[in-house]
């Protein structure tokens, strides 16, 4: 039994762009976001309030948020790494934030300079302040299957860290394959173990596509009843603290899969996410970066264009 409907969380404007060295203007990012909204995506992570020196591409977070389009049924969110970032997020007016830790001690140290337990303790007051300010809070757990430093990750640790994030008041946790090394059997084993104790409706899956297994991992997640998946238009992405990590699962590839499986991607009573319009959104970034994008649908279109020119 597969779900009838899936919710896609578009992370391209944040996770997709954070590792790009070519500067993209605020207006370019806004055009990207507008196109994503036009495609029917209703959950869009638009930026991060990280230190601009660490991620210069996202230095315009506050300016970007104040210029976001007004769109019915669309929720914009931003990643928040610390108290100072939360201050900026509250001031910007964003109404949903994301906090993050990992299931690998080494990765957590490399990423944010603290242990897993220290990260949970650090994010506890951030989550409380955000909720008290009327925000909703999402959580991420990175390196849930394979870590670039520790290799195999214990499913017990994944469940433990996920549960601790729920204890902070987050409404959803994205179990993440940060380096894109997981295969469906990993997903089935780890996520089913998590779901023995935690509710499936509050679990999301976040896959990268380093080894080309992201879509297969989505199918494994669907078989477990998961209905929320992260994706990035064009397959953009990568993590500066995860050596070898490729881009995220491409939104257009995910939409194609779900369309073919006859799984709805829109809100109840609304049209689903439009594949062609997602590709239009990705094209905005491709033009700025002046390069091909890694998604399968993008490659297919380029092949079609080349054939037409012959």
C-alpha positions as CSV (number, residue, x, y, z in Angstrom):
1,X,0.0,0.0,0.0
2,X,1.5,3.3,-1.1
3,X,0.4,6.8,0.0
4,X,-2.2,8.6,-2.2
5,X,-0.5,12.0,-1.7
6,X,3.0,13.2,-1.0
7,X,4.2,16.6,0.2
8,X,7.4,17.9,-1.3
9,X,9.6,20.3,0.7
10,X,11.6,22.3,-1.8
11,X,15.1,23.1,-0.5
12,X,16.7,24.4,-3.6
13,X,16.9,28.1,-2.6
14,X,18.8,27.1,0.6
15,X,20.4,23.7,0.4
16,X,20.7,23.9,-3.3
17,X,22.5,27.2,-3.4
18,X,24.5,27.2,-0.2
19,X,27.5,25.4,-1.8
20,X,27.5,27.4,-5.1
21,X,30.5,29.7,-5.5
22,X,29.0,31.9,-8.2
23,X,27.2,34.8,-6.6
24,X,23.5,34.9,-7.2
25,X,21.7,38.2,-6.7
26,X,18.8,38.6,-4.4
27,X,16.6,39.4,-7.4
28,X,17.8,36.2,-9.1
29,X,16.9,34.2,-6.0
30,X,13.5,35.8,-5.8
31,X,12.9,34.9,-9.4
32,X,13.8,31.3,-8.6
33,X,11.4,31.3,-5.6
34,X,8.6,32.9,-7.7
35,X,9.0,30.2,-10.3
36,X,8.9,27.5,-7.6
37,X,5.6,28.9,-6.3
38,X,4.2,29.0,-9.8
39,X,5.1,25.3,-10.1
40,X,2.8,24.5,-7.2
41,X,5.3,23.9,-4.5
42,X,3.8,24.9,-1.1
43,X,6.8,24.2,1.3
44,X,9.9,26.1,0.3
45,X,13.1,26.6,2.4
46,X,14.4,29.8,1.0
47,X,17.6,30.6,2.9
48,X,19.6,30.3,6.1
49,X,20.5,32.7,8.8
50,X,24.0,31.3,9.1
51,X,27.1,33.5,9.5
52,X,27.6,35.2,6.1
53,X,31.3,34.6,6.3
54,X,30.7,30.8,6.4
55,X,28.1,30.8,3.6
56,X,28.4,34.0,1.6
57,X,25.8,32.9,-0.9
58,X,23.1,33.3,1.7
59,X,24.3,36.6,3.2
60,X,21.1,38.3,2.0
61,X,18.7,36.2,4.0
62,X,16.9,39.1,5.7
63,X,16.6,41.1,2.5
64,X,15.3,38.1,0.6
65,X,12.6,37.3,3.1
66,X,11.2,40.8,3.1
67,X,10.7,40.6,-0.7
68,X,9.1,37.1,-0.8
69,X,5.9,36.9,-2.8
70,X,2.6,36.7,-1.0
71,X,1.2,33.3,-1.9
72,X,-1.8,31.5,-0.5
73,X,-1.1,28.1,1.0
74,X,2.7,28.5,0.6
75,X,5.0,28.3,3.7
76,X,8.4,29.7,3.5
77,X,11.1,28.6,5.9
78,X,14.7,29.3,6.8
79,X,17.5,27.4,8.5
80,X,18.6,28.8,11.9
81,X,22.0,27.7,13.4
82,X,22.1,29.7,16.6
83,X,20.5,32.4,18.8
84,X,21.9,35.2,16.7
85,X,20.4,33.6,13.6
86,X,17.0,33.3,15.4
87,X,17.1,37.0,16.3
88,X,17.6,37.8,12.6
89,X,14.8,35.3,11.6
90,X,12.3,36.8,14.0
91,X,13.2,40.3,12.8
92,X,12.7,39.2,9.2
93,X,9.1,38.0,9.8
94,X,9.6,34.4,8.6
95,X,7.1,32.1,10.3
96,X,8.9,28.7,10.0
97,X,12.4,27.8,10.9
98,X,14.5,24.7,10.8
99,X,17.2,23.5,13.3
100,X,19.7,20.8,12.7
101,X,22.0,18.2,14.2
102,X,23.4,14.9,13.1
103,X,23.6,11.2,14.0
104,X,27.4,11.3,13.7
105,X,29.5,12.8,16.4
106,X,32.3,13.6,14.1
107,X,30.1,15.3,11.5
108,X,28.4,17.4,14.1
109,X,31.9,18.6,15.3
110,X,33.0,19.3,11.8
111,X,29.7,21.1,10.9
112,X,28.9,23.1,14.0
113,X,31.8,22.6,16.4
114,X,30.0,20.7,19.1
115,X,28.8,17.2,20.2
116,X,25.4,15.8,19.4
117,X,24.2,16.4,23.0
118,X,25.7,19.9,23.0
119,X,23.8,20.6,19.8
120,X,20.5,19.5,21.3
121,X,21.1,21.6,24.4
122,X,22.0,24.6,22.2
123,X,18.8,24.3,20.1
124,X,16.5,23.7,23.0
125,X,16.1,27.4,23.9
126,X,16.1,28.4,20.2
127,X,13.2,26.1,19.5
128,X,11.3,27.3,22.6
129,X,11.9,31.0,21.7
130,X,10.7,30.4,18.1
131,X,7.6,28.6,19.2
132,X,6.8,31.3,21.8
133,X,7.2,33.8,19.0
134,X,4.5,32.0,16.9
135,X,6.9,30.2,14.6
136,X,6.7,26.5,13.7
137,X,10.0,24.5,13.9
138,X,11.3,21.7,11.7
139,X,14.3,19.5,12.6
140,X,17.0,17.9,10.5
141,X,19.2,14.9,11.4
142,X,22.2,14.7,9.1
143,X,24.2,11.6,8.2
144,X,21.6,9.1,9.2
145,X,22.9,6.2,7.1
146,X,26.5,6.8,6.2
147,X,29.0,9.5,7.5
148,X,32.0,10.6,5.5
149,X,34.1,10.3,8.7
150,X,32.5,7.5,10.8
151,X,31.0,5.5,7.9
152,X,28.1,3.3,9.0
153,X,25.6,5.0,11.4
154,X,23.7,3.1,14.1
155,X,19.9,3.1,13.6
156,X,19.6,3.4,17.4
157,X,21.4,6.7,17.3
158,X,19.2,8.0,14.5
159,X,16.1,7.2,16.5
160,X,17.5,8.6,19.7
161,X,18.5,11.9,18.1
162,X,15.2,12.2,16.2
163,X,13.2,11.6,19.4
164,X,15.3,14.3,21.2
165,X,14.4,16.8,18.5
166,X,10.7,16.0,18.9
167,X,11.2,16.6,22.6
168,X,12.2,20.2,21.8
169,X,8.9,20.8,20.2
170,X,9.7,20.4,16.5
171,X,6.7,19.3,14.4
172,X,8.7,17.3,11.8
173,X,12.1,15.8,11.5
174,X,13.9,15.1,8.2
175,X,16.0,12.0,8.3
176,X,18.8,12.8,6.0
177,X,21.2,10.9,3.7
178,X,23.7,13.8,3.7
179,X,26.3,12.2,1.4
180,X,23.9,10.3,-0.8
181,X,25.4,6.8,0.1
182,X,22.2,5.1,1.3
183,X,20.4,2.4,-0.7
184,X,16.8,1.1,-0.2
185,X,17.8,-1.6,2.2
186,X,19.4,1.1,4.5
187,X,16.2,3.2,4.3
188,X,14.0,0.2,5.1
189,X,16.1,-0.9,8.0
190,X,16.7,2.5,9.7
191,X,13.5,4.3,9.0
192,X,11.3,1.3,9.9
193,X,13.3,1.1,13.2
194,X,12.6,4.9,13.8
195,X,8.9,4.3,13.0
196,X,8.6,1.7,15.7
197,X,8.6,4.5,18.3
198,X,7.9,7.7,16.3
199,X,4.9,8.7,14.2
200,X,5.3,8.4,10.4
201,X,3.3,11.5,9.7
202,X,6.0,13.6,11.4
203,X,8.9,12.0,9.6
204,X,10.4,13.4,6.3
205,X,13.2,12.0,4.2
206,X,16.0,14.0,2.7
207,X,18.1,12.3,0.1
208,X,21.2,13.3,-1.9
209,X,22.0,11.5,-5.2
210,X,25.7,10.9,-5.1
211,X,25.4,7.3,-6.2
212,X,22.1,7.6,-8.2
213,X,20.0,5.9,-5.5
214,X,17.8,8.8,-4.4
215,X,14.7,7.8,-6.3
216,X,15.0,4.2,-5.3
217,X,15.3,5.4,-1.7
218,X,12.1,7.4,-2.1
219,X,10.3,4.3,-3.2
220,X,11.5,2.5,-0.1
221,X,10.3,5.5,2.0
222,X,6.9,5.3,0.3
223,X,6.6,1.6,1.1
224,X,7.1,2.5,4.8
225,X,4.3,5.1,4.5
226,X,6.4,8.3,4.6
227,X,4.6,11.1,2.8
228,X,7.1,14.0,3.0
229,X,10.2,14.2,0.9
230,X,12.8,17.0,0.5
231,X,14.0,17.9,-3.0
232,X,15.9,20.6,-4.8
233,X,15.0,21.9,-8.3
234,X,17.7,21.0,-10.8
235,X,19.3,18.6,-8.4
236,X,21.3,21.5,-7.0
237,X,23.1,21.1,-3.7
238,X,25.9,19.6,-1.6
239,X,27.2,20.2,1.8
240,X,30.5,22.1,2.5
241,X,31.1,19.9,5.5
242,X,30.4,16.5,3.8
243,X,33.3,15.8,1.4
244,X,32.1,14.0,-1.8
245,X,28.4,14.8,-1.3
246,X,26.6,15.4,-4.6
247,X,23.4,17.4,-5.2
248,X,20.0,16.8,-3.6
249,X,17.4,14.6,-5.1
250,X,16.1,16.7,-8.0
251,X,12.5,18.0,-7.6
252,X,11.6,17.4,-11.2
253,X,12.9,13.8,-11.0
254,X,10.8,13.2,-7.9
255,X,7.7,14.8,-9.5
256,X,8.1,12.6,-12.6
257,X,8.3,9.5,-10.4
258,X,5.3,10.4,-8.3
259,X,3.3,11.4,-11.4
260,X,4.0,8.0,-13.1
261,X,3.0,6.3,-9.8
262,X,-0.2,8.3,-9.7
263,X,0.6,9.7,-6.3
264,X,-0.7,13.3,-5.9
265,X,1.7,16.1,-5.1
266,X,-0.6,19.0,-4.5
267,X,-2.8,20.0,-1.6
268,X,-6.2,18.3,-1.5
269,X,-8.4,19.8,-4.2
270,X,-5.4,21.5,-5.8
271,X,-3.4,20.6,-8.9
272,X,-0.2,18.8,-8.3
273,X,3.3,20.2,-8.8
274,X,3.9,21.0,-12.4
275,X,7.0,19.2,-13.8
276,X,7.6,21.7,-16.7
277,X,7.4,24.7,-14.4
278,X,9.9,23.1,-11.9
279,X,12.3,22.8,-14.8
280,X,11.6,26.5,-15.7
281,X,12.5,27.4,-12.1
282,X,15.7,25.4,-12.3
283,X,16.6,27.2,-15.6
284,X,16.7,30.5,-13.7
285,X,19.7,29.2,-11.7
286,X,21.3,27.3,-14.6
287,X,21.5,30.5,-16.6
288,X,23.2,32.4,-13.7
289,X,25.6,29.5,-13.1
290,X,26.1,29.0,-16.8
291,X,26.3,25.2,-16.6
292,X,24.2,22.1,-17.0
293,X,22.3,20.8,-14.0
294,X,22.5,17.2,-12.7
295,X,18.9,16.2,-12.8
296,X,17.8,13.4,-15.1
297,X,14.9,15.5,-16.4
298,X,17.3,18.3,-17.2
299,X,19.5,16.0,-19.2
300,X,16.5,14.6,-21.0
301,X,15.4,18.1,-22.1
302,X,18.9,19.0,-23.3
303,X,19.0,15.8,-25.4
304,X,15.6,16.7,-26.9
305,X,16.8,20.2,-27.7
306,X,20.0,18.8,-29.4
307,X,17.9,16.3,-31.4
308,X,15.6,19.1,-32.6
309,X,18.6,21.1,-33.8
310,X,19.9,18.2,-36.0
